Amino acid sequence: MPLDTWLLYTTAIFVVILIPGPLSLLMVSNSLNYGILRSAPAFLGGVSASVLLLSASALGLGALLLASERLFTVLKFAGALYLFYLAWRSWREAGQVGAGALPGEQQVPGFRAMFWRAFALGASNPKDILFFAAFLPQFIAADRALLPQLLLMILTWAAADLVCKLGYGLTARGAARFITSGRSRAWFNRVTAGIFASAGTAAVLSRA
């Protein structure tokens, strides 16, 4: 891949990744409730999901979803159900904090639980696969070997994705000094639950 194309691709993906979404919100919530280091499995899970979707798009899954409306619908509803599940968990955690369990005293999910929660959220949106299927070809040079270009694009995305997710986490920890009481943290988790539920509802109601 030519250097100027790679620089353009890198700039574009930073813009795309920085747009807030459910996964970014999960990174913020984890960092605020558990801290940056304890949230590391979630960062890895989110990045792994992005790598999976990029690879799936490169392998042609995006074209398959475009051709199969039923498969797309099934995946879309599965993703919506998972968003509702995360909304329920956030609401339940709000109750725990509101009852007096401060973030440092909350039971921190294990590595596997935190990793797979983020991975499932990142990988459960079929629209992301369609996006990658449309996005990647814009930066591929037809006169060069395809595999090295795809590997470079996937590795670049993974690095940019990790940087952005850590940025969201650090921002959340910086804001934590202003959300010191159990009541304020409980309200933050309730708002988070509402956003997850709204995203799930929007996914169910969307036609595409």
Secondary structure, 3 states (H helix, E strand, C coil): CCHHHHHHHHHHHHHHHHCCCHHHHHHHHHHHHHCCHHHHHHHHHHHHHHHHHHHHHHCCHHHHHHHCHHHHHHHHHHHHHHHHHHHHHHHHHHHHHHCCCCHHHCCCCCHHHHHHHHHHHHHCCHHHHHHHHHHHHHHCCCCCCHHHHHHHHHHHHHHHHHHHHHHHHHHHHHHHHHCCCHHHHHHHHHHHHHHHHHHHHHHHHCCC
